[in-house]
Amino acid sequence: MSQMGVVEDVRQVLQDFLTSELRALTARIDALDKVMSARSEATDVKLESIQKDIQTLVKSLDIDRRPAALEAKQVA
């Protein structure tokens, strides 16, 4: 067996190994990407819900109108 034959065999073994490892890593990254996307969407939904709750609270407490009423009392 020539030296070039050994080099080619080693190169082929490394390529075969690395190809399978890269495929496995790609699959894991894809799975993590799906998990992160799902978590991001869930967080967005929660934040939207919190924002709506805050808007409802602000409306019910008239927080946006109270400073104007206080200023009017101070001027009078």
Steps between C-alpha positions, in 0.01 A plus 500: 500500500646834403530801721242685287257214550532532878452876481187456289364236740558726801342792314196289414459378859521858629248621244259221584531570873471875466205476264300292745599725791403812307163349415442418866598851605275650236207294628567612857525864394172471308331350807634778722385759250147359514502505879627857511241612244221341703624666818529834325144474372375405847684797649351732238150376584561554872636850441201591285269376774686703762486807278124464461462457876701817562293694246180382667637600840606843377154558353322383811711719731487806274874534545536688176244765608597547865811713439292745296241516780772564760653774287159661460454501880841656553428778252163583657 
